[in-house]
Structures are given as structure tokens and as C-alpha cells.
Amino acid sequence: MRRQRSVWSTVLFPLLLGVVGGQVPSTGWAASADPPPGASDAVPVSGSPATEVSPPSDDAAPAEPAAPPAEESAKEAEAAAALRVLRLQFRGNRKVEDDAIKVLIKTKVGILANQELLRDDVRAIWKMGYFEDVQIESTQTKQGLILVFVLKEKPSIDKIYVDGNDEVQLSKINEALDIKKEQILDLAKLKKNVEKIKALYIEKGFYMADVTYELKRPSASTVDVWFHVTERAKVAVKRVNFVGNKAISDDELRTVILTR
């Protein structure tokens, strides 16, 4: 069986368009050939002139196209069948199960593949947030298409480190973090955890503390997360002033604020 293989990164499979029709007969006029030997001249019926046949004019309506042969219809059906999804597979997903992907995509076994459908499927997989790359491989057979979603997962977290923390205990930081080992790396979630560590320092008066993160790849499939803390000096409040308060005194306002 002859197979055609292609790799699709962004868009696949332009739709089969058009219908193969029959040949349209010519509308041109062919002059009559000389009469065959032995033919006699035309003799008009008594008293009636011979009728002259004129060639069709250019304005005459063209003849209806001939119906497509049965073999052409069979070819069309075969071409349509070649675009029908015969098998659907996933490759490269280690943490994310096949079923979790299948429920999000529109491509199913038995339907006709088309460009818009596959584009939507790639977007849906991207939105899961678990993959660095999404491609589609196709193998076309007479029975249909074999589609393979080739996925490259983001690395999973192997270890989490915190350095530079002297004023806030590591146990407090671990309680605040919501990223765990063996989770697939989520950069948006990682940035939120940076802010959580900063909030711990602000509670203790370290308003100038800075927290950054660093990623190290011990292997192609794993990543180590490092949180670097720069504590700086603790900010001490010497005095709190109020401006614009006429009906309420400063002392009354100081009793309701947390800053001291």
C-alpha cells in the first residue's frame, strides 16, 4: 500500500475542493464535407424550395455538460475517504494522559480532517500549559488518515531551593509555596510564588527585600527551581503623620492603623 507522509507544525490538510465534471462538448461549427460518391443532388418537393440549414450562432446556449462517469465518482469517494481519520495517536506526553487531551480536541476517529479543525486542536493543547511544542504528523492511506500529535512536555520540577533567607525561616517559606516536586513547570505559577515569599518579608518589615527565581536543567525532562532572596535592611518606622484630618485627631487614627 502506498503511503504519503507529511509533518504539520501550524496548519495541515487543505480540503479537497471541487467536483470532477464531464467534458463539455464543443459548440463550434464544422463545415459539411463533400457528398459521398454516387449521391444525387437534392431535389425539392414539388413547388417547395429546398430548406437550407444554417450553422448555429455564437449566441446559442451551450450544450449541457455530460454527466461524470461512474469511475470519476468512485475516485471522488476514494479521495474523501482518504481524508477521514482512521487512527488518532499521541506521542511525547509523559505526565499528561491521552484521555486528558482527547476530551479537549475536536478531531475524532471517523470524521473528515480539515485545516480549521486541526488548527483549533493545536490551540486547545497549547492552552493546557503543559507543552513546549505541538506538531502533527500524518500518514495517508486509502483507508484514511493516521494522525499523530507529537508533543514536547515542559520539564517537571525535580528540586526546589531557597537561598539568602536569614530573617524568614525555610519552613515558613515552604508553607507559603504551592509548587511541588514532580509537577510540570508553570512559569505563571512560579512568579506568583515569588510574590508569596516577598509578602512574608513585608510582614516582618523587610519592605526592600527582593526575590528572584532561577531555573537549572539537570536533564532534558527535569528542572531545578532556585529562589534567591536579597533581604536588605529592615525598614523602621520612626513617625507616622496624617495630613488633612480635621474632624478626627491623629491619635484616633493611630489606633486603627497597623503601621507603628
Secondary structure, DSSP 8 states (H G I E B T S, - for coil): ---EEEEESS--------------------------TT-------TT----------TTS---------HHHHHHHHHHHHHTBEEEEEEES-SSS-HHHHHTT----TTSB--HHHHHHHHHHHHHTS-EEEEEEEEEE-SS-EEEEEEEEE--EEEEEEEES-SSS-HHHHHHH----TTSB--HHHHHHHHHHHHHHHHHTT-TT-EEEEEEE-SSSSEEEEEEEEE-------------S-SSS-HHHHHTT-S--
